[in-house]
Amino acid sequence: MVPFPEDGATTSRAAVGPITLLRRSTLPLVAQYFAETPESALPPFHHVYGHLLKYLAERVTFYGLEIKYMFSVKTIDSFLYADALFEFHAREKRKATQKFKVSDTDSSLEFSTEHSMSDVRKRMIQEQFEKEAEKYGDLRRQAVEREVDLDRILPTFDERYANSLNTKLQSETIDKSLPERFTNASLFRHAPRNQHACYITCNNIYGIKQPTQQEMPMSWSGIKGNFTSSFKAGMFHNTGFVTNKTTSKVHKTLDDF
């Protein structure tokens, strides 16, 4: 695998990235790999991907590009985080585009349309004008990309997102009858038990974590735990549905099903 297309290095590296993009011209090689490999000679299913890429890399050139950030969307919380991040990124990009908007003073050239000017002179000025416009356009794109680079905006977004979650949590916790141990997670008595390293249980792995405020109940419907001193209900009455057959005391042909 060539690290980057623009490096021009002759050395190669073996790697399997999390995402592989195949050109349309490479797709027939995928079918060719399975056609040339008998079913009995196929590697285990979790190794097929690596063997397939090795087969393709011997016939076409692979380029590796760095992926700095990846966001999971397996849970609803991670999906909402990624959705809010991309919305924030789009909003910041619109602001940066407006900030570096094209203005009339970007170019010091003025295209003259006088009839006395020769066609050659017009063409020269037009070409110079287009080069300058392309130069400023590239500078604007680079400036916008720097403004919305994730290395720059991600810390700001994480801080704002955490503040918004805390604000939402405080607004949702409106039940003032909650016990004190639920209103403040830091007061929750947490004394996990240490287990032997060879006999660790899943329950202990879960329970060893200190609960956070997000995991505390938002409502409380507890009642007094006093014991009763008398029986205040009536006699027990079975209201269940009877499913057995009723037999006749006269003859079995009269049984009620």
Buried (B, 14 or more C-beta within 10 A) or exposed (E): BBBEEEEEEEEEEEEEEEEEEEEEEEEEBEEEBEEEBEEEEEEEEEEBEEBBBEBBBEEEEBEBEEEEEEEEEEEEEEEEBBEBBEEBBEEBBEEBBEEBEEEEEBBEBEEEEEEEEEEEEBEEBEEEBEEBBEEBEEEBEEEBEEBBEEEEBBEEBEEEBEEEBEEEBEEEBEEEEBEEEBBEBEEBEEEEEEEEEEEEEEEEEEEEEEEEBEEBEEEEEEEEEEEEEEEEEEEEEEEEEEEEEEEEEEEEEEEEE
